[in-house]
Amino acid sequence: MTVGDLDLDACSREPIHRPGSIQPHGMLLAFSGSDAGAPLIQASANAAPALSLPLAQALGQPLERALHPQIATAVRSFLAAGPVPSRPVPVILTELPGAGRHQLLAHAVDDVAGDRVVILELERLDGLETDLLDHVYPRMREALERLDALNAPTDLLSCAAQEVRALTGFDRVLIYRFDADWHGTVVAEDGNGRLPSYMDLRFPASDIPTQARELYRLNRQRLIPDAGYAPVPLVALPPVAEGATPLDLSFSVLRSVSPVHVQYMRNMETASSMSVSILLHGALWGLVSCHHHEPKAVSYAVRSACDLIAQILSVRIAAVEDRRDAEHRIALQAIQARLLAAMAQADPFIAGLTEHPDDLLRFANASGAAVVFERRCTLVGDTPTEEQVRGLVDWLAAQGEPEQFETDSLPALYPAAADFEGKAAGLLAIAVSKLHASYVLWFRPEVVRTVRWGGDPRKPLARDGRGQGQGLSPRASFETWKETVRHRALPWTAAERDTAAALRHAVIGIVLRKAEELAALSRELARSNKELESFSYSVSHDLRAPFRHIVGYAELLQELESDRLSDTGKRYLNVIVDAANSAGTLVDNLLHFSQMGRSELTPVSVDMNTLVAEVRETLAPDTAGRAIEWDIAPLPTVRGDPVMMRLVLQNLLSNAIKYSRNREPARIAVGCEDRPTETIFFVRDNGVGFNQAYEKKLFGVFQRLHRNEEFEGIGIGLANVRRAVDRHGGRTWADGRLDKGAIFYFTLPKAGTAKPDLRDLDE
């Protein structure tokens, strides 16, 4: 067999709860039914001392005839007292002729057909008479008093290990805790030095397969007095023996264990073992694991006492962890309340999250955070770059926009994160908008740590002296094996995940309320805009003729009466002509602006490369004699109204030419960026720029940031740009720095993704 041939899942599929055999330190009898007439259907091959008939004859006989009279009387009284429980309970202590003293335990299971089966087990007590309840109780009471006096988890665990070893006499007692991946770590230990210490060592999840962990959860106790035992088979009554499912021994105290586990014990140099499960809220938290260098039996009374200690330990641990979790959640909820209060007062509301950066980071115990809302990205603390964050958001959106996402190993899921795992190996993200890819993200850096394993966890195959595989086998070595764990951050706690989800719901509520307010406002503004458009169209149309008359008659007056006019009169006439021309241009632009809102879109395929070239040719007179370096990137073909797209590019390029005329050379770039739902276009120049604080004013009607003496214009071009882009369902914005240039952006949605943008309605 080669490693490639090895089925590493064989252990996890082994039906260990139906082994068809028991350990030899006792006898097992199974009856079909729970009354005195129930027939014996299965028995262990060594059960003769408990029967009144030879085993072959006893099978099929009713309980009262099959059992030894002394046992039959006790069992009959036990069955008459009420339903048989599903967990083993003691019935009597009995002396069997030639077999010694035994404790009789009983429990019931349902077979595959749903019929009730009562299982009787007689566990040998030879040499264990001092381990019965009356001897165990005083020691157990002292142990419970010691545990009750402690509060720190480490002290509780150490005390429990000490008390279990004192009760049982095992050479070594370990307390073994499972993590989220079911790897186990030894968190407490008590021993006499005969066996090596495993304190702080980690063991892989494969050491205790899934179905074994489930058995530990169901049946809290398990004893193997001698790892060198020969299993005793169960003998069944035909036709049960013919291809039927073996008896379910999940709760049996004598159940035979997997040969792989027996070999595992031998490799650990332990001849006997006992385990008691520790459950928290019904889930398997860990094990109390006991080992002895030599074969060793432990009575049911002692095992029950250890089980009680484990249950009390679990209650105390649960209390400590629940208290810490509650305190953590209360602290997080207080931070959440402050963040929501800040959002309620902020404008825009999402800015409230970043106005209190310390709270935002403490909320998830993170080293960095990012708020990406619509097109804006705000970084807080130690984070990847804005470009890397935007790439991460695009990746999250491509996953189907999960409402919440968390991982402590982002590079394993998103390979690009390897470039910034020092800042963001761990990610917790919540989606806060359905309309746009908007997220709040928290980051944790990579934490490099060394894990000490109890042996190399990667050795599943035993080999002979020739190097040939012998089959599935547990690890043969438990020498400390160190592993350096990289590319991982500290994991997110349940409290952090839950409160992040609660914050998401609260933010979504705010977003929806704002959306409702905006919808109502947009309806009112749409009505007002319609009225204003009609008014502006009517006024601008009616004013065009008077202004033309003023210009015409003033020019005629200059031509016909210039000889009679003084220099002052001529200057006044020139002022009148210039003012009337400006007013006429303003009226024409207003009329154009009004018509743009009223005209129908005619979307067709528009080659943006061709359109830019045509606009540059139109603007050639404005660039004559100028030193301009153009950087025009390849542009895609889009769906849009060609007249409006020409207007957009003409206004943006005209502004770039105008506001960079004091630069030698002027640099103007046109480019784009492809996104899943839209295409972003930009026009960049190295001109005079603007103060970013006034960015919102740029796209309003008649809003100008420069004096007319410096740069001519009436402040309606960018308003036309925004209106044209809005009509296409796109967005517009700008980034600028004084004397450093400016970049103007506009987007066009891709087919099937166009959505109206109402942000210009409050301008």
Buried (B, 14 or more C-beta within 10 A) or exposed (E): EEEEEBEEEEBBEBEBBEBBBBBBBBBBBBBBBBEBEBBBBBBBBBBBBBBBBEBEEBBBBBBBBBBBEBBBEBBBEBBEEEEBEEEBEBBBEBEBEEBEBBBBBBBBBEBEEEEBBBBBBBBBBEEBEEBBBEBBEEBBEEBBEBBEEBEEBEBBBBBBBBBBBBBBEBBBBBBBBBEEEBBBBBBBBBBEEEBBEBBEBBBBBBBBBBBBBBBBBBBBBBBBBBBEBEBBBBBBBEEBBEEEEBBBBBBBBBBBBBEBBBBBBBBBEBBBBBBBBBBBEEEBBBBBBBBBBEBBBBBBBBBBBBBBBBBBBBEBBBEBBEEEBEEBBEBBBEBBEBBBEBBEEBEEBBBBBBBBBEBBBBBBBBBBBBBBBBBEBBBBBBBBEEEBBBBBBEBBBEEEBEBBBBBBBBBEEBEEBBBBBEBBBBBBBBBBBEEBBBBBBBBBBBBEEEBBBBBBBEBBBBBEEEEEBEBBBBBBEBEBBEBEEEBBBBBBBEBBBBBBEBBBEBBBEBBEEEBEEBEEEBEEBEEEBEEEBEEBBEBBBEBBEEBBEBBEEBBEBBEEEEEEBEEEBBEEBEEBBEBBBBBBEBBBBBBEBBBBBEEEEEBEEBBBBEBBEBBBEBBEEEBEEEEBEEEBEEBEEBBBBBEBBBBBBBBBBBBBBBBBBEBEEBBBBBBBEEBEBBBBBBBBBBBBBBEEEEBBBBBBBEBBBBEEEEBEBBBBBBBBBBBBBBBBBBBBBBBBEEEEBBBBBBBBBBEEEBEEBBBBBEE
